[in-house]
Amino acid sequence: MTSNRVVVLAGGLSHERDVSLRSGRRVAEALREAGAEVDVRDVDADLLRLLRDDPPDCVLPMLHGETGEDGAVREVLELVDLPYVGSRPSACRAAFDKPVAKAVVARVGIRTPAGVTLPHETFRELGAAAVMEALVAKVGLPLIVKPARGGSALGCTVVREADALPQAMVNAYAYGDTALVEQLVVGTEVAVPVVDTGSGPHALPVVSIEPVGGVYDYSARYTAGSTEFNVPAKLSDAVAAACAQVAVAAHEALGLRDLSRSDLIVDPDGQVWFLEVNVAPGLTETSTVPLSVTAAGLDLGDLVADLVRAAIVRSTL
């Protein structure tokens, strides 16, 4: 693909800027090894002018967090008619909002934990103490509190005792104005990438996740050696196949394209639960997608190059 020039977008202003920069560097290096001409650009006031003055053949958004996954940057790329890898803006918005994504996948029969969505304003106006008492009574303990929008487990807290709930709500609201309070499903966490280079979406090998400290938080995700990843996953073939089926079904139900990663959990009975889906999954040295790509016998650079080619072809149709 020596004739194609790709601009990788990395950085941005979200809480996940550092992860985005690492993902961008990794994927840029992989694309160069695959023969592409690659520029890495941050999202700033000069970006649109640079893209319009010297349009690349394709843009690859590797932006994590709200500025990269809520569809807004993709809206602008469509305004200037630039091909890009990834889902359309409307699909990004639905996937990025965890309660919305949960509702969409539940309609197609995918199991997802019971939960309550609470804007900070409602939480405050109705009285925090009364709301938290009702939460514990309805959802039960243990539960998990997380920002309704965002990734990398930032602002997420597992709550096993009622007196830990107030701080958990504060943690979630520090990263957004809406919190999602969910039933905590205990089991094996797994990540399932779904790719589509033009012949339909299919799941890559399932990755099982075992954080050394027991919680797959931000540190466990991005600190080398903090988590044990297994691919193939430590699951039976039947359960792994069920995980793959759920990931593809979620990808299709949400109208995603090119690449996604579903985060699931398998309970002790072998039931698969959908937690969330990521439209711009991390591609850092400690991310699950590259592990799955390698386990599938693929090269990361070649796979991303195929996605780039598919995006360019799509733009001409």
C-alpha positions as CSV (number, residue, x, y, z in Angstrom):
1,M,0.0,0.0,0.0
2,T,2.9,2.3,-0.8
3,S,0.5,4.6,-2.8
4,N,-1.7,5.4,0.2
5,R,-1.0,8.1,2.7
6,V,-2.6,7.8,6.1
7,V,-3.1,10.3,8.9
8,V,-3.3,8.8,12.3
9,L,-5.2,11.0,14.8
10,A,-3.8,10.5,18.4
11,G,-4.0,12.6,21.5
12,G,-7.0,14.8,22.0
13,L,-8.1,16.4,25.2
14,S,-9.9,13.6,27.0
15,H,-8.7,11.9,30.2
16,E,-7.4,9.1,28.0
17,R,-5.0,11.3,26.0
18,D,-1.9,9.4,27.1
19,V,-3.4,6.0,26.1
20,S,-4.4,7.6,22.7
21,L,-0.9,8.8,22.1
22,R,0.5,5.3,22.8
23,S,-2.1,3.7,20.6
24,G,-1.3,6.1,17.8
25,R,2.4,5.6,17.9
26,R,1.9,1.8,17.9
27,V,-0.4,1.7,15.0
28,A,1.6,4.2,13.0
29,E,4.7,2.0,13.4
30,A,2.7,-1.1,12.4
31,L,1.4,0.7,9.3
32,R,4.8,1.9,8.3
33,E,6.1,-1.6,8.5
34,A,3.3,-2.7,6.2
35,G,4.4,-0.1,3.7
36,A,2.2,2.9,4.3
37,E,3.2,6.5,4.5
38,V,2.0,7.7,7.9
39,D,1.6,11.0,9.6
40,V,0.5,11.2,13.3
41,R,-1.5,14.3,14.1
42,D,-3.0,15.6,17.3
43,V,-6.5,17.1,17.4
44,D,-6.0,20.9,17.6
45,A,-7.0,24.1,15.8
46,D,-4.5,23.4,12.9
47,L,-5.8,19.9,12.1
48,L,-8.7,20.7,9.8
49,R,-6.6,23.2,7.8
50,L,-3.8,20.6,7.4
51,L,-6.3,18.0,6.3
52,R,-7.9,20.3,3.7
53,D,-4.7,21.7,2.4
54,D,-3.0,18.3,1.9
55,P,-5.7,15.6,2.1
56,P,-4.5,12.1,2.9
57,D,-5.9,9.0,1.3
58,C,-7.4,8.0,4.6
59,V,-7.7,9.1,8.3
60,L,-7.3,6.6,11.1
61,P,-8.8,8.0,14.4
62,M,-7.0,6.5,17.4
63,L,-8.6,8.9,19.8
64,H,-9.9,7.4,23.1
65,G,-12.4,9.0,25.4
66,E,-15.2,11.5,24.7
67,T,-13.4,13.6,22.0
68,G,-12.5,10.5,20.0
69,E,-15.4,8.1,20.5
70,D,-18.5,10.2,20.6
71,G,-18.6,10.6,16.8
72,A,-17.8,14.4,16.7
73,V,-14.4,14.1,15.0
74,R,-15.9,11.7,12.5
75,E,-18.7,14.2,11.8
76,V,-16.0,16.7,10.8
77,L,-14.1,14.2,8.6
78,E,-17.4,13.6,6.7
79,L,-17.9,17.4,6.4
80,V,-14.6,17.6,4.4
81,D,-15.2,14.3,2.6
82,L,-12.2,12.4,3.9
83,P,-12.3,8.6,4.1
84,Y,-11.7,7.2,7.6
85,V,-11.5,3.9,9.4
86,G,-14.2,3.2,11.9
87,S,-17.9,3.6,12.7
88,R,-20.2,6.3,11.5
89,P,-20.9,9.2,13.9
90,S,-24.4,8.1,15.0
91,A,-23.2,4.6,15.8
92,C,-20.3,6.0,17.8
93,R,-22.6,8.1,19.9
94,A,-24.8,5.1,20.7
95,A,-21.9,2.8,21.5
96,F,-20.0,5.4,23.6
97,D,-23.1,6.0,25.9
98,K,-23.1,2.9,28.0
99,P,-26.7,2.9,29.0
100,V,-27.8,3.5,25.4
101,A,-25.5,0.7,24.2
102,K,-26.9,-1.7,26.9
103,A,-30.5,-0.9,25.8
104,V,-29.7,-1.5,22.2
105,V,-28.0,-4.8,22.7
106,A,-30.7,-6.0,25.2
107,R,-33.3,-5.5,22.5
108,V,-31.6,-8.2,20.4
109,G,-31.5,-10.6,23.3
110,I,-28.0,-10.0,24.7
111,R,-27.7,-10.4,28.5
112,T,-26.5,-7.3,30.3
113,P,-26.3,-6.4,34.0
114,A,-29.3,-4.6,35.6
115,G,-28.5,-1.0,36.2
116,V,-29.7,2.5,36.9
117,T,-28.6,5.7,35.1
118,L,-28.3,8.8,37.3
119,P,-27.4,12.3,36.1
120,H,-25.6,14.3,38.8
121,E,-28.4,16.9,38.9
122,T,-31.0,14.3,39.7
123,F,-28.8,12.6,42.3
124,R,-28.3,16.0,44.0
125,E,-31.9,17.3,43.7
126,L,-33.6,14.2,45.0
127,G,-31.2,13.9,47.9
128,A,-28.1,11.8,47.7
129,A,-28.7,9.7,50.8
130,A,-32.3,8.7,49.8
131,V,-31.2,7.9,46.2
132,M,-28.3,5.7,47.4
133,E,-30.6,3.9,49.9
134,A,-33.0,3.1,47.0
135,L,-30.1,2.0,44.8
136,V,-28.8,-0.5,47.3
137,A,-32.4,-1.8,47.9
138,K,-33.1,-2.2,44.1
139,V,-29.8,-3.2,42.5
140,G,-28.3,-4.9,45.6
141,L,-24.7,-5.4,46.6
142,P,-22.1,-5.8,45.4
143,L,-22.5,-3.3,42.6
144,I,-20.2,-1.2,40.3
145,V,-20.4,2.5,39.7
146,K,-19.0,4.0,36.5
147,P,-19.3,7.1,34.4
148,A,-22.0,6.6,31.7
149,R,-19.6,7.7,29.1
150,G,-15.8,7.1,29.0
151,G,-13.3,4.3,29.0
152,S,-10.2,2.8,30.5
153,A,-12.1,2.1,33.7
154,L,-11.6,5.7,34.8
155,G,-14.0,6.6,37.6
156,C,-15.1,3.0,38.1
157,T,-15.5,1.6,41.6
158,V,-16.6,-1.7,42.9
159,V,-18.9,-1.3,45.9
160,R,-19.3,-4.2,48.3
161,E,-20.5,-2.3,51.3
162,A,-23.2,0.5,51.4
163,D,-20.9,2.9,53.2
164,A,-18.5,2.9,50.2
165,L,-21.2,4.0,47.7
166,P,-21.0,7.8,48.4
167,Q,-17.3,7.9,47.4
168,A,-18.0,5.7,44.4
169,M,-20.6,8.2,43.1
170,V,-18.1,11.1,43.6
171,N,-15.5,9.1,41.6
172,A,-17.9,8.6,38.7
173,Y,-19.1,12.2,38.6
174,A,-15.5,13.4,38.5
175,Y,-15.4,12.0,34.9
176,G,-18.9,13.0,33.7
177,D,-22.2,14.3,34.7
178,T,-24.0,10.9,34.5
179,A,-23.2,7.8,36.5
180,L,-24.2,4.2,35.7
181,V,-24.8,2.0,38.7
182,E,-24.9,-1.7,37.8
183,Q,-25.2,-5.1,39.4
184,L,-21.7,-6.5,39.7
185,V,-21.4,-9.7,37.8
186,V,-18.6,-11.8,39.1
187,G,-16.7,-14.1,36.7
188,T,-14.1,-14.1,34.0
189,E,-13.6,-10.8,32.2
190,V,-13.0,-11.2,28.4
191,A,-12.4,-8.9,25.5
192,V,-13.5,-9.8,22.0
193,P,-12.4,-7.8,19.0
194,V,-14.6,-7.7,15.9
195,V,-13.2,-6.8,12.5
196,D,-14.6,-6.3,9.1
197,T,-12.3,-5.7,6.1
198,G,-15.1,-5.9,3.6
199,S,-16.5,-9.5,3.9
200,G,-18.6,-9.0,7.0
201,P,-17.9,-8.8,10.7
202,H,-16.2,-11.6,12.4
203,A,-14.7,-12.1,15.9
204,L,-11.0,-12.5,16.5
205,P,-9.8,-14.9,19.3
206,V,-11.3,-14.2,22.7
207,V,-8.9,-12.8,25.3
208,S,-9.4,-13.6,29.0
209,I,-8.2,-11.1,31.6
210,E,-6.9,-11.8,35.1
211,P,-5.7,-8.7,36.9
212,V,-3.1,-9.4,39.5
213,G,-4.9,-7.1,42.0
214,G,-8.3,-8.6,41.2
215,V,-9.7,-5.4,39.7
216,Y,-9.2,-4.5,36.0
217,D,-8.7,-0.8,36.6
218,Y,-6.7,1.8,34.7
219,S,-3.4,0.8,36.3
220,A,-4.1,-2.9,35.5
221,R,-4.9,-2.1,31.9
222,Y,-1.8,0.0,31.1
223,T,0.9,-1.2,33.5
224,A,3.0,-4.0,32.0
225,G,2.8,-7.1,34.2
226,S,-0.2,-6.0,36.2
227,T,-2.6,-8.3,34.3
228,E,-2.4,-11.8,32.9
229,F,-3.9,-12.0,29.5
230,N,-4.7,-15.4,28.0
231,V,-5.5,-16.0,24.3
232,P,-7.0,-18.4,23.6
233,A,-9.0,-17.5,26.7
234,K,-9.3,-19.8,29.7
235,L,-12.8,-20.9,28.6
236,S,-14.4,-23.9,27.1
237,D,-14.7,-23.9,23.3
238,A,-18.5,-23.6,23.6
239,V,-18.3,-20.6,26.0
240,A,-15.6,-18.9,23.8
241,A,-17.9,-19.3,20.8
242,A,-20.8,-17.8,22.7
243,C,-18.6,-14.8,23.6
244,A,-17.7,-14.4,19.9
245,Q,-21.3,-14.6,18.9
246,V,-22.3,-11.9,21.5
247,A,-19.5,-9.5,20.3
248,V,-20.6,-9.8,16.6
249,A,-24.2,-9.4,17.6
250,A,-23.5,-6.3,19.6
251,H,-21.3,-4.9,16.7
252,E,-24.2,-5.4,14.3
253,A,-27.0,-4.2,16.6
254,L,-25.2,-0.9,17.2
255,G,-24.4,-0.5,13.5
256,L,-20.7,-0.5,13.9
257,R,-18.2,-1.0,11.2
258,D,-14.5,-1.9,10.6
259,L,-13.3,-2.5,14.2
260,S,-14.8,-2.8,17.6
261,R,-14.0,-4.5,20.9
262,S,-16.7,-5.8,23.2
263,D,-16.0,-6.2,26.9
264,L,-17.9,-9.1,28.4
265,I,-17.9,-11.2,31.5
266,V,-18.6,-14.9,31.9
267,D,-20.2,-15.9,35.1
268,P,-19.6,-19.2,36.9
269,D,-22.6,-20.8,35.1
270,G,-21.0,-20.0,31.7
271,Q,-23.5,-17.2,30.9
272,V,-22.1,-14.4,28.9
273,W,-22.9,-10.8,30.0
274,F,-22.3,-7.7,27.8
275,L,-20.6,-4.8,29.7
276,E,-19.7,-2.3,27.0
277,V,-18.3,-1.9,23.5
278,N,-15.4,0.3,22.3
279,V,-15.3,1.8,18.8
280,A,-11.7,2.9,19.0
281,P,-10.1,0.1,21.1
282,G,-6.6,0.6,22.4
283,L,-3.7,-0.7,20.5
284,T,-1.0,-0.1,23.0
285,E,1.6,-2.7,24.1
286,T,-0.7,-3.8,26.9
287,S,-4.0,-3.7,25.0
288,T,-6.0,-6.8,24.2
289,V,-6.7,-6.3,20.5
290,P,-3.1,-6.7,19.4
291,L,-2.9,-9.9,21.4
292,S,-6.0,-11.2,19.7
293,V,-4.7,-10.2,16.3
294,T,-1.4,-12.1,16.8
295,A,-3.3,-15.2,18.1
296,A,-5.4,-15.2,14.9
297,G,-2.1,-15.5,13.0
298,L,-2.4,-12.0,11.6
299,D,0.0,-9.0,11.5
300,L,-1.4,-5.8,13.1
301,G,0.0,-3.6,10.4
302,D,-1.4,-5.7,7.6
303,L,-4.8,-5.9,9.3
304,V,-5.0,-2.1,9.8
305,A,-3.8,-1.6,6.2
306,D,-6.7,-3.8,5.1
307,L,-9.1,-1.6,7.1
308,V,-7.6,1.5,5.4
309,R,-8.0,0.0,2.0
310,A,-11.6,-0.9,2.7
311,A,-12.3,2.6,3.9
312,I,-10.8,4.1,0.7
313,V,-12.9,1.8,-1.5
314,R,-16.0,2.6,0.5
315,S,-15.5,6.3,-0.1
316,T,-15.6,5.8,-3.9
317,L,-18.9,3.9,-3.9
